[in-house]
């Protein structure tokens, strides 16, 4: 397994995800999403794995961009805005090769083991 956890340093779900893998002695790479972001290929891979941009956006965020995106139909514009501003992504984003999850999903991670 090659686990990557993209998260925000103050996100409790990210900390829970890291604890989940630590308790099972599964090595992972932790990446601060706000500081380093994602590469274009990583972003595209995650979008395909999670089923599109609407599943990647943190709709509960207080950011004004989120309110605007609720009324947008153009997925390409949404993708560009989210790629440019990592703070709009729901975390943690956990990748295992071509598989990925958004949010805290231990039932899916258990199937990866």
N, C-alpha and C positions, 0 to 999 in steps of 0.2 A: 504494500500500500504506500502511496505517496500523497499524504494528506497535507493540504494547505488550508489555513484558516485566515481569511481576510476579515478583519474586524476593527472596531473602534476601541480605543483604550478604556473608555468609560462605559462600555456596553456590558451589562450584566449577562446577556445571552452569550456574548463572545467568551466571557470568563467561564461560563458553564460549559461551553463547548470544549474549551481548553482542558478543563477539569475532567470532562468525560473521557478524552483521549489519554490524559495523564494517568487516570485511574486504571485504564486497561493496558498501560505501558505501550501505547501505540505512538510512535514518533510522528511529529507534525512540524510544519513550518508555520510560524505565526507572522502575519504581515499586517502592519498598521495601515489600514485603508486610507485614512485621512492624510497620512504622511507620504506614503509611497504610491497609493492608487493601484490600478491594474494596467497591464499592457493591453494593447488592442486585441491581441489573440486570446488572452485570458478572458477579457470581457466578452468577446464573441462566443467563446466556448461555454462560459457560464450562462449566457443568454439562451443558447441552444439547449443546454441541460435543464434549465429551470422553466422553459416554456415561454420565453418572451420577456420583454421589458416590464410589463405590468406586474409580473411576479417578483421582480428585482427591486422595485421602488418601495421605499418605506412610506407608505401612505399615511401613517400616523405622525409623521414628522411635522414640526411647526414651521418649516421653511416655506416662504412665500412661493417658491418655485413649484412646490407640491400642489398648492391650490390651483395654480395655472395649468399644471399637467393633467389634472382631473378632467379638464374640458378639452384637451387636445386629442385629435384623432390620428395625427401623423406620428407613427411609431418611430420613424427615423429621427425626427426632431427630439422626441423623448430620449432616445438612445444617446444622442449627442449631448444633451444636457446632463444626463446621469453620468456619462463617461467623463465629462469635464468637471463634474462636481460629485466626488465620491461620497460626500456627506448625505446625499439623497438615497443611497443604497441601504436596504435593510441588512442588518448583520446578525449573526456571522454568516459569511459565505464560505462554505466548506467544500473544497474540491478534492476529488480523488480521481485523477486522470481525466476522463471525459465526463465523469459524473459530477454533479454539484447539487448542493442544497442551499436554501436561503432560510435563515432563522435557526432556531434550536430544534433539531430533528433526530433525536437519538435512535428512534425506531428504524430510520433509513440507514444511519451509520452502522447499526448492528448488522444489517444485511451485507455490508461491505466487508466485514471481518472474515 
